[in-house]
Amino acid sequence: MSKQLAFYFDQTRCMGCSTCVVACKSWNNVKPGKASWRKLSSKESGTFPDVKIFNLVMSCNHCANPACTAACPVGAIYKRDEDGIVIVNRDLCQSIKACAVACPYGAPQFADDASEPVKQASWAVAHPMQKCTMCWDRQAEGLQPSCVASCPQRALDFGTAEEIAAKYPTAVRTVVGFPQTDKDSNGNTLKSGDTVPSIFFKPKA
């Protein structure tokens, strides 16, 4: 693999406005409903008047060792050699949903989709898996992913893992609310090992 693209999330900047969530759905034409390629969650700590809120917006983390690829029995999910983006081939997907169980981050989405959300993908199968593509179509035009470009607080960024590490030298690999990287959605240890998600953080104290 020539490079690994990664996200960066500054938890101190995020105000939980959901602009990135809406921008992602809009750009990718994801039909209104339960499917959301990027999701916002919040955790509270403390008691009034000393209360803190920790926001986390997360999509597919395009892991270095994706659990979804290892779990898919029909080989519908693959990792691109040129940039490390994890992609689902919806023509092959049979909605078995083993990927959804394996993924610690809730990235695989299953929902009704009458339209064609991904410009570079065929949607031949009824209700196959869909997920963040890190806006590979926007990147091909020299644009940032829609979530990054839309964030009014500049809480999101992306680049190669090396670029992110150099640009944000104090970045860490986890924040409040982030799942365990070696556990599946049910909390079981992944047989495929730690997923090594391609995301860096600035945590909120």
Secondary structure by P-SEA (a helix, b strand, c coil): cccccbbbbccccccccaaaaaaaaaaacccccccccbbbbbbbbccccbbbbbbbbbccccccccccccccccccbbbbcccbbbbbccccccccccccccccccccccccccccccccccccccccccccccaaaaaaacccccccccccccccccccaaaaaaacccccccccccccccccccccccccccccccbbbbccc
